[in-house]
Each structure stands twice: as structure tokens, then as C-alpha cells.
């Protein structure tokens, strides 16, 4: 990292420090030594602590300094004082310790959205001392509205907020800016969390700088709330929305999202969101339950992906009612759920059912008294029943038509992708088995499920590219992770049986998933994991086509979880398998080369082997 250093071999002369500036002026960013020792740091360079310790004073060398020191005199008078309370955004920015040149710039934080003032690079502890200090770096009213609109378009898929009530509150709060009371801090933190998510899903080349600015602003508000003890539902929802920013951008991954959701879950327990509250209205009750289920659903999904044993029970708290946002906005007694009517919350409820399916699947697969093929069959039946129980508007065959919003079909595709992904996961753990019979049968069944996953993933990307111009980004790793899974299955299968009669369809499926990942890397919210996944599939594709520089496939890693991927084919791992693997492998290949219906014949033969072995 490039650094800016300042000599500190001699103390300052007292005459260089005006009497009126002897009070401590805290720097917007501590020097490296003070940061490492976790000490407060002043705005001079070298700072007082480094001078007293006769140590070199170093800073991160950013393009725009976050203070304006006078390097000749080291005078405190060169740093304007931070105002205690601010009366206007522009006045406060002018009074803050920021160079004039930086104030005249505008930072582009998202597509077509810019904000005034300098970019905050990291969380500044001084910000949370006073709400006015935070408002000094808050976007203007118009900038807030633009970022909010971008977030609401993103939220069409996830439904983290109740749009009618949230929009009213947001507009009222934005209209008051740059004025705010201490009691507004939790909702302001929710607003900045929305802004963070809006920037994350942007395709702007300046997105990273804007993301840092918004994260710093959000963290300052969260710290202010915590210092004030303002643990409210708005505070919890701010943490949940901020977790959504881990769905895309930068180094986002299932692990980072799981950690952020853990913080939100602990906050929800602290607030008591799992139980009815005295005096709460029907609307407040439903909002509390909705937020609780958002946390639990996401935590379950991430725990399953990371192979973490999650003990949370999604059915302890009563389910929120499946009603439209409009009905909920004017909620009265006597209102009941309408599960087969298209509503905004219906998608989240369907995801809650998906979590229950995951728990049921886990119980079925854990019963080792039942033969493995029968367990697989029972788990597949559970998944089929889940898809059959979905309301018509969440089935891809019926989710498009006159009067049906585009986001409905997108949600239907995502639910279908999630179910087919669960099917493929039934078999992944058995790819590393030392029993070639189990490996072969697992791969056969996984590829069947993989083709269904390919079809659903391709349908989603095609719809977004050609039919849903204003769709929320499909570059989020929650979508691309499934494309990578399907592509791996196709590649492995082709390498196991290169002369399979169905080979062209498998190669076409692999090409489709490479295409999905190529499209996603240029979309808003795309992560570095997407690029790594694309490189992995292209490497396997090159090997299959005979154009790879290295003929061996070793060390394949899932870029989304960091876990090693089991390779279900014989050549790289034959030295650790039983000796009869080569005989099985030859028989396996012969069947595929000669039989017209080889797929079903091999599967029947493997099942027969299981029955004979008991």
C-alpha cells in the first residue's frame, strides 16, 4: 500500500501553536501507528503521539487527503474545527476539514447517480460523536431519492421492506435533511443501508469508491445508535438491509452474508422480535414477523450452502400473513392470508417453504437404515411435491401473461432454480466416495437434476437479457453460484464418458452456463467469485475440447465457498480407489458407447448391485 510519511524527530516549537487551537482536533483518519495501537489521533502531521514517541508518522496515501495539514509549520490553525451541529448540508461540508478542491468534486456512486463532496474511505470514529457530524457527509435530498429508487427496484426480488409505509417514511425523512433528531438515527441508518445496497448493484466504474463512502456513512450511524442504546426494529432492519449488500459486489460471498446475518439475528433477539410486544398494532406485528422470517430464511440458506449445521427453527414464530402490501397498509381485524393470490410477500413465504424442504430433506438423508437409492428417491419426491404446491403464479409455465408484473416470472425462475439446486446437492457429497458404484450412480442422478438446473438458469438469464430490461441485477452470486454448479456437473460427466450418445446435449448445457457467467460478470453487483467461476468452467471446457494447456484437472475449488470440489471421475483419483474401479470404469464406458438407452440401463444395473449387496 502506498503511504505518506512525516518526519517526527523533533517536537514542535510552542510558538507554532496558537493559543485558541490548543484543544484536541481529532483527525478524520488516524495515522497508521495510532490505528495499530488503537489510540486517538489529531489532525496534524506528524501527529502529537508520533512526535512524543519519536516515531515516523505514516498515512495511507489516497488520492485526496482527508485532512489539510500545513507541512511547513504543523500548525493546528490549518485545520478547521468540526462543527458540533450543522444547519445545512453545504454549510457543514464547507466547515468540515476537507480541502476546497475535494468539495468541488462530485463522486459518482452508481449508474447516473453522483453525490457531492469527498469520498469517505473508511469508517471514521469521530463521526459518531454527534449526529451533526454524520449529516455533514450525507447525500443531498435529490441524491437520496435517486439512490432510494435504485434500491426499491432491487427490492422487487427480495421484499425486505414494506414499500408503501417505508416510502412514506423515507420521503418525510429526506425532506427534513440536513436536519434530524437523535431519535431519527435508527431510520437514517436504515436509509444508508438501502443506499449501500443500491451502490453495490451498480455497474458504474466508480462503484467501489461510492461503496466505501456509503459503508462509512452507514457504520457511523450504526455506531451512533449503539452509543445511544437505540436498539429498535429500524436498527435491526438496517442490519438486514445492509446484509443484502453482501449479495453482490466486491468480495461478497455466502460467508460474508452469513456473518452479517448473524449480527442481525443477535440484534433481533435483543429487541425481542421472536415474541409479541405489548401494545403493538396489527401492522407492527406483521412487520416484526416479516423481518424475523427474512433473517431466518437467509441464515438457513447460507448455512446449508456452507455446510453448517443450523439449529434455527423457522416455525417457532407464527408465519406472517400472505397479504398484499396495500392490504397490510390498512390492516384491520378479520384479514386472512390469500396464498393463491399474487402478493408481494408470497415469494418470501415460498422461500420459507423451501427452508422447510431443506430440513425435511436432511432428515430423510440422515436415516441410514434406509438404502441410499431409496433415500435419494424419497428426497427427490419431497422436492417434486414442493414445486407442485407452489401457487400457479410461481410456476414458470404460468408466471407470464397479461397483467402479471415481470418480477413475478423472475421470482418463479429463482424458486425453480433453488429446488433443482437442492436436487443436485443430494449427490455432491457422494462424489468423493471410495465406492465406484456409489460415485457412478450419484453422478448419473446429479446430471439428470443438473439438466433441469441448466434449463431454469438459462431461462432466467434469457428473460432478464431480452424481456425484463429494468430487472434487478442477475450478477448476484445467489444466481451465478447455481450456474457454476450446473456447469461443473456437465463438465465432469463429459470427462467421465467422452463418447456418451448424449454428449452433445451435455456440451450444449456446459456452453450455456459459460454464457450465463460471461453475461453476469458485466452486470451490476457481480463479484470476483463470478469471474473465478467463469475461469474454472472455461478451463474445463478447454480440456474437453482438447485446447487446454494442461491436460490434468487438479485443485478445482468452489469460488463461492472456498471449498474443494470433489472430482467424480477416475483418472485423477484412481490411485486412491479400489483396484476394481478400472474394471467398472471400462464397463461403464462400454455401456454408454453401445446401448441406445444406456443411461437408464446403467442406472438399473447400479440399483441392482445395491440390492444384491443388501
C-alpha positions in Angstrom: 0.0 0.0 0.0 1.4 3.5 -0.9 1.9 5.6 2.2 2.6 9.2 3.1 5.1 9.7 5.9 6.1 12.7 8.0 9.3 13.2 10.0 8.8 13.3 13.8 12.4 13.5 15.1 11.9 16.8 16.9 9.0 18.3 18.8 7.1 21.3 17.5 8.0 24.7 18.8 5.4 26.0 21.2 5.3 29.3 19.3 3.9 27.5 16.3 0.7 26.6 18.1 -1.9 29.4 18.5 -3.4 29.6 21.9 -7.0 29.3 20.7 -6.3 25.9 19.0 -4.7 24.0 21.9 -7.8 21.8 22.2 -7.6 18.4 20.6 -8.6 18.3 16.9 -9.3 14.7 16.0 -8.3 13.6 12.5 -10.8 12.2 10.1 -8.4 9.3 9.7 -5.8 8.2 12.2 -2.2 7.6 11.1 -1.1 4.0 10.7 0.7 3.9 14.1 -2.2 5.3 16.1 -4.6 3.0 14.2 -2.4 0.0 15.0 -2.2 1.0 18.7 -6.0 1.9 18.7 -5.2 5.4 20.0 -6.9 8.7 19.2 -5.0 10.8 16.6 -5.0 14.5 15.9 -5.2 16.2 12.6 -1.6 17.4 12.4 1.1 15.5 10.5 3.2 14.3 12.2 0.6 13.8 14.9 1.4 14.6 18.6 1.6 11.0 19.7 4.2 10.1 17.0 6.2 13.3 17.9 6.2 12.3 21.6 7.2 8.8 20.8 9.9 9.9 18.2 8.3 7.6 15.7 7.6 8.1 12.0 4.1 9.2 11.3 2.6 7.5 8.2 -0.8 7.7 6.4 -2.5 5.7 3.7 -1.6 7.6 0.5 -5.0 8.2 -1.0 -5.5 10.5 -4.0 -7.4 13.0 -1.9 -6.2 13.8 1.6 -8.8 13.6 4.4 -7.2 16.5 6.3 -5.3 19.7 5.2 -2.1 19.9 7.3 0.4 22.7 6.9 3.6 20.7 6.4 5.8 23.7 6.9 4.5 24.9 10.3 2.5 21.9 11.5 0.0 24.5 12.8 -3.3 23.5 14.2 -4.8 26.6 12.7 -4.6 24.9 9.3 -7.3 22.5 10.2 -10.9 24.0 10.5 -12.8 22.8 13.5 -15.6 20.1 13.1 -18.9 21.8 13.7 -21.0 20.5 16.6 -24.4 20.9 15.0 -25.0 21.7 11.3 -27.7 23.8 9.9 -27.3 23.0 6.2 -25.5 20.2 4.3 -23.5 22.6 2.2 -22.5 24.8 5.1 -21.5 21.8 7.2 -19.4 20.4 4.3 -17.6 23.8 3.9 -16.9 23.8 7.7 -15.5 20.3 7.8 -11.8 19.6 7.5 -11.9 18.9 3.8 -9.8 20.6 1.0 -11.8 23.0 -1.1 -10.9 21.1 -4.2 -12.4 18.0 -2.8 -15.6 19.8 -2.0 -16.0 21.0 -5.6 -15.8 17.4 -7.0 -18.7 15.1 -7.3 -18.4 11.4 -6.6 -20.3 9.1 -9.0 -21.6 6.3 -6.7 -23.9 4.5 -9.1 -25.3 4.5 -12.6 -26.2 8.1 -13.3 -26.1 9.0 -9.6 -23.5 11.3 -8.1 -23.1 12.8 -4.6 -21.4 16.0 -3.6 -18.2 16.1 -1.5 -15.2 13.9 -0.8 -15.4 10.0 -0.7 -15.1 8.6 2.8 -12.6 5.7 2.5 -13.2 4.1 5.8 -15.2 4.4 9.0 -14.3 7.5 10.9 -14.7 7.2 14.7 -15.2 10.9 15.1 -18.4 10.7 13.0 -20.5 9.1 15.7 -19.7 11.7 18.3 -22.5 13.9 17.1 -25.3 13.3 14.6 -24.5 16.6 13.0 -21.1 15.3 12.0 -22.8 12.4 10.2 -25.2 14.7 8.4 -22.2 16.7 7.2 -21.4 13.9 4.8 -24.9 12.8 4.0 -26.1 12.9 0.3 -28.4 15.8 -0.7 -32.1 15.3 -0.9 -32.1 14.6 -4.7 -29.2 12.2 -4.3 -31.0 10.3 -1.6 -34.1 10.0 -3.7 -32.1 8.7 -6.7 -30.4 6.1 -4.5 -33.7 5.1 -2.9 -35.3 4.5 -6.2 -32.5 2.2 -7.3 -32.8 0.2 -4.0 -36.6 -0.2 -4.4 -36.0 -1.6 -7.9 -33.6 -4.1 -6.4 -36.0 -5.0 -3.6 -38.6 -6.1 -6.1 -36.9 -9.5 -5.8 -36.2 -9.7 -2.1 -39.1 -7.8 -0.4 -37.0 -6.7 2.6 -39.1 -3.6 3.2 -42.9 -2.9 3.1 -42.8 -0.4 0.2 -45.8 1.8 1.0 -45.0 2.6 4.6 -41.2 2.7 4.0 -41.5 5.1 1.1 -43.7 7.5 3.1 -41.3 7.5 6.0 -38.3 7.8 3.7 -39.7 10.8 1.9 -40.6 12.5 5.1 -37.1 12.0 6.5 -35.4 13.1 3.3 -37.5 16.2 3.1 -36.1 17.2 6.6 -32.5 16.8 5.6 -30.0 18.1 6.6 -31.9 18.4 9.9 -32.6 15.3 12.1 -33.2 14.5 15.7 -31.4 11.8 17.7 -34.5 9.7 17.6 -34.2 9.6 13.7 -30.8 7.8 13.8 -32.2 4.2 13.5 -34.2 5.1 10.5 -31.4 7.1 9.0 -29.2 4.0 9.4 -31.9 2.0 7.5 -31.8 4.6 4.7 -28.0 4.4 4.4 -28.2 0.6 4.3 -30.5 1.0 1.3 -28.0 3.3 -0.3 -25.2 0.8 0.3 -27.2 -1.9 -1.5 -28.1 0.5 -4.3 -24.4 1.2 -4.9 -23.4 -2.4 -4.7 -25.7 -3.5 -7.6 -24.4 -0.6 -9.7 -22.3 -1.1 -12.9 -20.6 2.2 -12.5 -16.8 2.1 -12.8 -16.6 4.3 -9.7 -18.8 1.9 -7.7 -16.0 0.9 -5.3 -15.4 4.5 -4.1 -19.1 5.1 -3.7 -19.5 1.8 -1.8 -16.8 2.9 0.6 -18.4 6.2 1.1 -21.8 4.7 1.9 -20.4 2.0 4.1 -18.6 4.6 6.2 -21.7 6.7 6.5 -23.8 3.6 7.5 -21.3 2.4 10.0 -21.2 5.9 11.6 -24.9 5.8 12.0 -25.0 2.3 13.4 -22.3 3.3 15.9 -24.3 6.4 16.9 -27.4 4.2 17.5 -25.4 1.8 19.6 -23.8 4.6 21.7 -27.3 5.9 22.3 -28.8 2.5 23.1 -31.3 3.0 20.2 -32.0 -0.7 19.6 -35.2 -0.6 17.6 -36.8 -2.6 14.8 -35.5 0.1 12.4 -32.0 -0.7 13.7 -32.5 -4.4 13.1 -33.9 -3.8 9.7 -30.9 -1.6 8.9 -28.6 -4.6 9.6 -30.8 -6.9 7.5 -30.8 -4.5 4.5 -27.0 -3.9 4.9 -26.6 -7.7 4.7 -28.3 -7.6 1.3 -25.3 -5.6 0.1 -23.3 -8.8 0.6 -25.3 -10.5 -2.2 -23.1 -8.8 -4.8 -20.1 -6.6 -5.4 -16.5 -6.9 -4.5 -15.6 -10.0 -2.4 -19.2 -10.8 -1.4 -19.9 -14.4 -0.7 -22.1 -16.8 1.3 -19.7 -16.5 4.2 -19.8 -12.7 4.3 -23.6 -12.7 4.1 -23.8 -15.4 6.8 -21.7 -13.3 9.2 -23.8 -10.1 8.5 -27.0 -12.0 9.1 -25.6 -13.4 12.4 -25.2 -9.8 13.6 -28.8 -9.0 12.5 -30.1 -12.2 14.2 -28.4 -11.3 17.5 -29.9 -7.8 17.3 -33.4 -9.3 16.6 -33.0 -11.4 19.7 -32.0 -8.4 21.7 -35.1 -6.5 20.5 -37.3 -9.5 21.2 -38.6 -9.8 17.6 -39.5 -13.5 18.2 -42.4 -12.7 20.6 -45.4 -10.4 20.6 -44.9 -7.0 22.0 -47.3 -5.2 24.4 -49.4 -2.6 22.7 -48.2 -3.4 19.1 -50.7 -2.8 16.3 -51.6 -5.4 13.7 -49.3 -3.7 11.3 -46.4 -3.7 13.7 -46.9 -7.3 14.5 -46.8 -8.3 10.8 -43.7 -6.2 10.2 -41.9 -7.7 13.1 -42.7 -11.2 11.9 -41.8 -10.4 8.4 -38.4 -9.2 9.4 -37.8 -12.2 11.7 -38.5 -14.6 8.9 -36.3 -12.7 6.5 -33.4 -13.2 8.9 -34.1 -16.9 9.5 -34.7 -17.8 5.8 -31.4 -16.2 4.7 -29.4 -17.7 7.6 -30.8 -21.2 6.8 -30.0 -20.9 3.1 -26.4 -19.7 3.7 -25.8 -22.3 6.4 -26.9 -25.0 4.0 -24.6 -23.7 1.3 -21.7 -23.5 3.7 -22.5 -27.0 5.2 -23.1 -25.5 8.6 -25.5 -27.3 10.9 -28.2 -24.7 11.5 -30.4 -25.3 14.5 -32.8 -22.4 14.0 -36.5 -23.4 13.7 -38.4 -21.3 11.2 -41.8 -22.3 12.6 -41.4 -21.1 16.3 -42.8 -17.7 15.4 -46.2 -17.6 13.6 -45.8 -17.1 9.9 -46.6 -13.6 8.6 -49.9 -13.5 6.6 -49.7 -13.7 2.9 -51.4 -10.5 2.0 -50.6 -7.6 -0.3 -48.7 -4.6 0.8 -51.8 -2.5 0.2 -54.0 -4.6 2.4 -51.3 -4.7 5.1 -51.0 -0.9 4.9 -54.7 -0.6 6.0 -54.8 -3.7 8.1 -57.8 -4.5 10.3 -59.1 -7.4 12.2 -60.6 -10.2 10.2 -57.9 -10.1 7.4 -56.7 -13.5 6.4 -54.0 -15.0 4.2 -54.5 -15.3 0.5 -51.8 -17.8 -0.5 -53.0 -18.4 -4.1 -53.4 -14.7 -4.8 -50.4 -12.8 -6.2 -48.9 -10.7 -3.3 -45.5 -9.2 -2.6 -44.9 -11.4 0.4 -45.9 -14.6 -1.3 -42.4 -15.0 -2.7 -40.8 -14.8 0.8 -43.3 -17.3 2.1 -42.4 -19.7 -0.7 -38.8 -19.4 0.3 -39.7 -20.2 3.9 -41.3 -23.4 2.5 -38.0 -24.1 0.7 -36.2 -23.9 4.0 -38.7 -26.4 5.5 -38.0 -28.6 2.5 -34.3 -28.4 3.2 -34.9 -29.5 6.8 -37.1 -32.4 5.7 -34.5 -33.5 3.0 -31.9 -33.5 5.7 -33.9 -35.8 7.9 -34.6 -38.2 5.1 -30.9 -38.4 4.1 -29.8 -38.9 7.7 -31.8 -42.2 8.1 -29.0 -44.7 7.3 -31.3 -47.6 7.9 -32.8 -47.0 4.6 -30.8 -47.9 1.5 -29.1 -44.9 -0.2 -31.1 -45.1 -3.5 -34.4 -45.2 -1.6 -33.3 -42.1 0.4 -32.4 -40.3 -2.8 -35.8 -41.2 -4.3 -37.6 -40.0 -1.2 -35.8 -36.7 -1.1 -36.5 -36.1 -4.8 -40.2 -36.8 -4.2 -40.1 -34.1 -1.5 -38.7 -31.6 -3.9 -41.2 -32.5 -6.6 -44.0 -32.0 -4.1 -42.7 -28.6 -3.2 -42.8 -27.5 -6.8 -46.3 -28.9 -7.2 -47.6 -27.0 -4.1 -46.4 -23.6 -5.4 -49.2 -21.2 -6.3 -49.7 -21.0 -10.1 -48.1 -17.6 -10.4 -44.8 -19.1 -9.0 -44.7 -21.8 -11.6 -42.7 -20.8 -14.7 -45.3 -22.2 -17.1 -47.9 -19.8 -15.7 -46.0 -16.8 -14.4 -46.1 -14.8 -17.5 -49.1 -13.2 -19.2 -51.3 -10.1 -19.3 -51.4 -8.2 -16.0 -48.6 -10.2 -14.4 -45.6 -8.0 -13.5 -42.2 -9.0 -14.9 -40.8 -9.6 -11.4 -43.2 -12.4 -10.8 -41.7 -14.6 -13.5 -38.2 -13.7 -12.3 -39.2 -14.9 -8.8 -40.7 -18.1 -10.2 -37.5 -18.9 -12.1 -35.5 -18.3 -8.9 -37.7 -20.6 -6.8 -37.4 -23.3 -9.5 -33.6 -22.9 -9.6 -33.5 -23.3 -5.9 -35.4 -26.5 -5.9 -33.3 -28.0 -8.7 -30.2 -26.9 -7.0 -31.3 -28.9 -3.9 -31.6 -31.9 -6.2 -28.0 -31.7 -7.3 -26.8 -31.2 -3.7 -28.3 -34.6 -2.8 -25.5 -36.3 -4.7 -22.5 -33.9 -4.3 -21.2 -35.4 -1.1 -21.0 -38.9 -2.7 -18.7 -37.8 -5.5 -15.8 -38.3 -3.1 -16.9 -41.8 -2.1 -14.3 -44.6 -2.4 -17.1 -46.9 -3.7 -17.2 -46.6 -7.5 -20.7 -47.9 -7.6 -21.9 -45.0 -5.4 -19.9 -42.5 -7.3 -21.3 -43.6 -10.7 -24.9 -43.7 -9.5 -24.6 -40.3 -7.8 -23.2 -38.8 -11.0 -26.0 -40.2 -13.1 -28.7 -38.8 -10.9 -26.9 -35.5 -10.4 -26.6 -34.9 -14.2 -30.4 -35.5 -14.5 -31.0 -32.8 -11.9 -28.2 -30.7 -13.4 -30.0 -30.5 -16.8 -33.2 -29.3 -15.0 -31.0 -26.7 -13.2 -29.4 -25.6 -16.5 -32.8 -25.2 -18.2 -34.1 -23.0 -15.3 -30.9 -20.9 -15.1 -30.8 -20.4 -18.9 -34.5 -19.3 -18.8 -33.9 -16.8 -16.1 -30.9 -15.2 -17.8 -32.7 -15.1 -21.2 -35.7 -13.4 -19.6 -33.5 -10.8 -18.0 -31.5 -10.1 -21.1 -34.3 -9.9 -23.6 -37.6 -9.4 -21.8 -37.1 -7.6 -18.5 -35.0 -4.6 -19.3 -35.2 -3.0 -15.9 -34.7 -6.3 -14.0 -32.8 -6.3 -10.7 -29.3 -7.4 -11.4 -28.7 -11.1 -12.2 -25.0 -10.7 -11.5 -25.5 -11.5 -7.8 -23.7 -14.6 -6.7 -27.0 -16.2 -5.5 -27.8 -16.8 -9.1 -24.4 -17.4 -10.7 -23.5 -19.9 -8.0 -26.1 -22.2 -9.3 -24.9 -21.8 -12.9 -21.4 -22.8 -11.8 -22.8 -25.9 -10.1 -24.7 -27.0 -13.2 -21.7 -26.3 -15.4 -19.4 -28.3 -13.3 -21.7 -31.3 -13.4 -21.9 -31.2 -17.2 -18.1 -30.9 -17.5 -17.4 -33.8 -15.1 -19.9 -36.0 -16.8 -18.4 -35.4 -20.3 -15.0 -36.2 -19.0 -16.2 -39.4 -17.4 -17.9 -40.6 -20.5 -16.5 -38.7 -23.5 -18.2 -40.9 -26.1 -21.7 -40.8 -24.4 -24.5 -40.6 -27.0 -26.0 -37.7 -25.0 -22.6 -35.9 -25.2 -23.8 -33.0 -27.5 -26.6 -32.1 -25.1 -24.2 -32.1 -22.1 -21.7 -29.9 -24.1 -24.6 -27.5 -25.0 -25.6 -27.3 -21.4 -22.0 -26.5 -20.3 -21.7 -23.8 -23.0 -25.0 -22.3 -21.8 -23.6 -22.0 -18.2 -20.4 -20.4 -19.5 -22.6 -17.9 -21.4 -24.6 -17.2 -18.2 -21.4 -16.4 -16.3 -20.0 -14.3 -19.1 -23.1 -12.2 -19.1 -23.2 -11.9 -15.3 -19.6 -10.6 -14.9 -20.6 -7.4 -16.7 -23.8 -6.9 -14.7 -24.3 -4.8 -11.6 -23.4 -6.5 -8.3 -21.1 -9.1 -10.0 -18.4 -10.4 -7.6 -14.9 -11.5 -8.1 -16.2 -15.0 -7.4 -18.2 -14.9 -10.7 -15.1 -14.2 -12.6 -13.3 -17.1 -10.9 -16.2 -19.4 -11.6 -16.1 -18.4 -15.3 -12.4 -19.1 -15.5 -12.9 -22.5 -13.9 -15.7 -23.5 -16.4 -13.7 -22.2 -19.3 -10.7 -24.2 -18.2 -12.8 -27.4 -18.0 -14.4 -26.6 -21.4 -10.9 -26.1 -23.0 -9.8 -29.5 -21.6 -12.9 -31.2 -23.1 -12.2 -29.5 -26.5 -8.6 -30.5 -26.3 -7.3 -27.0 -26.2 -6.2 -26.8 -22.6 -2.5 -26.1 -21.9 -2.5 -28.6 -19.0 -4.2 -31.9 -19.6 -4.9 -32.6 -15.9 -7.6 -31.1 -13.8 -6.5 -30.7 -10.2 -7.4 -28.5 -7.3 -10.8 -27.3 -8.5 -12.2 -25.0 -5.8 -15.7 -23.6 -5.4 -15.0 -19.8 -5.7 -18.2 -19.0 -3.8 -17.5 -21.1 -0.7 -13.7 -21.7 -0.9 -14.4 -25.5 -0.5 -12.5 -28.1 -2.6 -14.8 -29.7 -5.2 -14.8 -33.5 -5.4 -13.9 -34.8 -8.8 -16.2 -37.7 -9.7 -14.0 -39.3 -12.4 -11.4 -41.9 -12.3 -8.2 -40.6 -13.9 -7.0 -38.0 -11.3 -8.0 -40.2 -8.3 -7.7 -43.8 -9.5 -4.6 -44.3 -7.2 -6.8 -44.0 -4.1 -9.7 -46.1 -5.3 -10.2 -49.8 -5.0 -8.5 -51.8 -7.8 -11.8 -53.0 -9.3 -12.5 -49.3 -10.3 -10.8 -49.7 -13.6 -13.0 -52.7 -14.5 -16.1 -50.8 -13.5 -14.9 -47.8 -15.5 -14.4 -49.9 -18.6 -17.8 -51.5 -18.3 -19.3 -48.1 -17.7 -17.8 -46.7 -20.9 -18.8 -49.8 -22.9 -22.4 -49.5 -21.9 -22.5 -45.8 -23.0 -20.8 -46.5 -26.3 -23.1 -49.4 -27.3 -26.5 -49.1 -25.8 -29.1 -46.8 -27.3 -30.7 -46.3 -23.8 -27.5 -46.5 -21.9 -28.4 -44.0 -19.2 -31.3 -46.0 -17.9 -29.5 -49.3 -18.3 -26.5 -48.2 -16.2 -28.8 -46.8 -13.5 -30.8 -50.0 -13.4 -27.6 -52.1 -13.2 -26.3 -50.0 -10.3 -29.5 -50.2 -8.4 -29.5 -54.0 -8.9 -25.9 -54.0 -7.4 -27.2 -52.2 -4.3 -30.0 -54.7 -3.9 -27.6 -57.7 -4.2 -25.3 -56.1 -1.7 -28.2 -55.5 0.7 
